[in-house]
Amino acid sequence: MTDVTDADFEAEVLGAELPVLVEFTADWCPPCRQMGPVLKSLAAEEGARLKVVQLNVDRNPATTHAYKVLSMPTFMVFRDGEPVASMVGARPERRLREELADVL
């Protein structure tokens, strides 16, 4: 799992060959910290078919604003440079995997 920024979002997410799960997160967000192990597990197990990244909303306001992210954590799946799914709030790994199965 990698961190992305306003500067490299286009290359790392919009230009990616694989679908990309972006977690819009913040250091001050307890539910975001709760999702850390879930996302690391997902990245390790699904790395061949899904790229998992995090974007800190406080340090990257342009991308956060562009995608109208208001709550953390927000998860967006991008495929071929376009958002294809959005989910808000912490969730169990099983539920996240089920939601991702619908868009992968």
C-alpha positions as a Markdown table, in Angstrom:
| # | Residue | x | y | z |
|---|---|---|---|---|
| 1 | Met | 0.0 | 0.0 | 0.0 |
| 2 | Thr | 1.4 | 3.4 | -1.0 |
| 3 | Asp | 0.6 | 7.0 | -0.2 |
| 4 | Val | -0.3 | 9.3 | -3.1 |
| 5 | Thr | -0.4 | 13.1 | -3.3 |
| 6 | Asp | -2.0 | 15.8 | -5.4 |
| 7 | Ala | 1.3 | 15.8 | -7.4 |
| 8 | Asp | 1.3 | 12.1 | -8.4 |
| 9 | Phe | -2.5 | 11.2 | -8.2 |
| 10 | Glu | -2.9 | 11.4 | -12.0 |
| 11 | Ala | 0.1 | 9.1 | -12.7 |
| 12 | Glu | -0.5 | 6.7 | -9.7 |
| 13 | Val | -4.3 | 6.4 | -9.8 |
| 14 | Leu | -5.8 | 7.8 | -13.0 |
| 15 | Gly | -3.0 | 6.3 | -15.2 |
| 16 | Ala | -2.8 | 2.9 | -13.4 |
| 17 | Glu | -3.3 | -0.3 | -15.5 |
| 18 | Leu | -5.0 | -2.0 | -12.5 |
| 19 | Pro | -8.1 | -0.8 | -10.8 |
| 20 | Val | -7.1 | 1.4 | -7.8 |
| 21 | Leu | -8.7 | 1.6 | -4.4 |
| 22 | Val | -8.0 | 5.0 | -2.9 |
| 23 | Glu | -8.6 | 5.6 | 0.8 |
| 24 | Phe | -9.1 | 9.3 | 1.5 |
| 25 | Thr | -7.8 | 9.5 | 5.1 |
| 26 | Ala | -6.5 | 11.8 | 7.8 |
| 27 | Asp | -4.1 | 11.4 | 10.7 |
| 28 | Trp | -6.7 | 12.6 | 13.2 |
| 29 | Cys | -9.4 | 10.0 | 12.0 |
| 30 | Pro | -9.8 | 7.0 | 14.3 |
| 31 | Pro | -11.9 | 5.0 | 11.8 |
| 32 | Cys | -9.2 | 5.6 | 9.2 |
| 33 | Arg | -6.5 | 4.1 | 11.5 |
| 34 | Gln | -8.9 | 1.2 | 12.2 |
| 35 | Met | -8.9 | 0.5 | 8.4 |
| 36 | Gly | -5.1 | 0.4 | 8.1 |
| 37 | Pro | -4.7 | -3.4 | 8.8 |
| 38 | Val | -7.7 | -4.2 | 6.6 |
| 39 | Leu | -6.2 | -2.3 | 3.7 |
| 40 | Lys | -2.7 | -3.8 | 4.2 |
| 41 | Ser | -4.2 | -7.3 | 4.1 |
| 42 | Leu | -6.2 | -6.4 | 1.0 |
| 43 | Ala | -3.2 | -5.0 | -0.8 |
| 44 | Ala | -1.1 | -8.0 | 0.1 |
| 45 | Glu | -3.7 | -10.5 | -1.1 |
| 46 | Glu | -5.1 | -8.7 | -4.1 |
| 47 | Gly | -2.0 | -6.9 | -5.4 |
| 48 | Ala | -2.1 | -8.8 | -8.7 |
| 49 | Arg | -5.5 | -7.3 | -9.6 |
| 50 | Leu | -6.0 | -4.3 | -7.4 |
| 51 | Lys | -3.7 | -1.4 | -6.4 |
| 52 | Val | -4.4 | 0.0 | -2.9 |
| 53 | Val | -3.3 | 3.6 | -2.0 |
| 54 | Gln | -4.0 | 6.2 | 0.6 |
| 55 | Leu | -4.4 | 10.0 | 0.2 |
| 56 | Asn | -4.1 | 12.3 | 3.2 |
| 57 | Val | -6.9 | 14.8 | 2.8 |
| 58 | Asp | -5.2 | 17.5 | 5.0 |
| 59 | Arg | -2.0 | 17.4 | 2.9 |
| 60 | Asn | -3.7 | 17.0 | -0.5 |
| 61 | Pro | -6.6 | 19.4 | -0.7 |
| 62 | Ala | -6.8 | 19.7 | -4.5 |
| 63 | Thr | -7.6 | 16.0 | -5.1 |
| 64 | Thr | -9.9 | 15.9 | -2.0 |
| 65 | His | -11.9 | 18.9 | -3.3 |
| 66 | Ala | -11.9 | 17.6 | -6.9 |
| 67 | Tyr | -13.7 | 14.4 | -5.8 |
| 68 | Lys | -15.9 | 16.1 | -3.3 |
| 69 | Val | -14.7 | 14.1 | -0.3 |
| 70 | Leu | -16.3 | 15.3 | 2.9 |
| 71 | Ser | -16.1 | 12.4 | 5.3 |
| 72 | Met | -13.3 | 10.1 | 6.3 |
| 73 | Pro | -12.6 | 7.4 | 5.5 |
| 74 | Thr | -13.9 | 7.6 | 2.0 |
| 75 | Phe | -13.0 | 4.8 | -0.4 |
| 76 | Met | -13.1 | 5.3 | -4.2 |
| 77 | Val | -12.4 | 2.7 | -6.8 |
| 78 | Phe | -10.9 | 4.0 | -10.0 |
| 79 | Arg | -10.8 | 2.0 | -13.3 |
| 80 | Asp | -9.4 | 3.4 | -16.5 |
| 81 | Gly | -9.0 | 6.8 | -14.9 |
| 82 | Glu | -12.6 | 7.1 | -13.8 |
| 83 | Pro | -14.2 | 6.6 | -10.4 |
| 84 | Val | -16.5 | 3.6 | -10.6 |
| 85 | Ala | -17.5 | 3.1 | -6.9 |
| 86 | Ser | -17.5 | 5.1 | -3.7 |
| 87 | Met | -18.0 | 4.0 | -0.1 |
| 88 | Val | -17.9 | 6.1 | 3.1 |
| 89 | Gly | -17.0 | 4.9 | 6.6 |
| 90 | Ala | -15.0 | 2.1 | 8.2 |
| 91 | Arg | -16.2 | -1.4 | 7.5 |
| 92 | Pro | -15.2 | -5.0 | 8.2 |
| 93 | Glu | -12.8 | -6.6 | 5.8 |
| 94 | Arg | -15.5 | -9.0 | 4.6 |
| 95 | Arg | -17.9 | -6.3 | 3.7 |
| 96 | Leu | -15.2 | -4.2 | 1.9 |
| 97 | Arg | -14.3 | -7.3 | -0.1 |
| 98 | Glu | -17.9 | -7.9 | -1.0 |
| 99 | Glu | -18.3 | -4.3 | -2.2 |
| 100 | Leu | -15.1 | -4.5 | -4.2 |
| 101 | Ala | -16.2 | -7.8 | -5.9 |
| 102 | Asp | -19.1 | -5.9 | -7.4 |
| 103 | Val | -16.7 | -3.5 | -9.3 |
| 104 | Leu | -13.6 | -5.6 | -10.0 |
